[in-house]
């Protein structure tokens, strides 16, 4: 039968190993999520599209308020 200190060390080693494996799993999951959440288009292209959409919306609002907006 193992003495108490040896048994304690064995349990500690098992606990440490489990925590280490869990942390590896968590890090791998985070890396995979980060890869999946990366934008597929460059940020500058997305920003440019948003700017164009905002510019168009502002122009539409200005046209409506000045009466140049044609009602269909």
Buried (B, 14 or more C-beta within 10 A) or exposed (E): EEEEEEEEEEEEEEEEEEEEEEEEEEEEEEEEEEEEEEEEEEEEEEEEEEEEEEEEEEEEEEEEEEEEEEEE
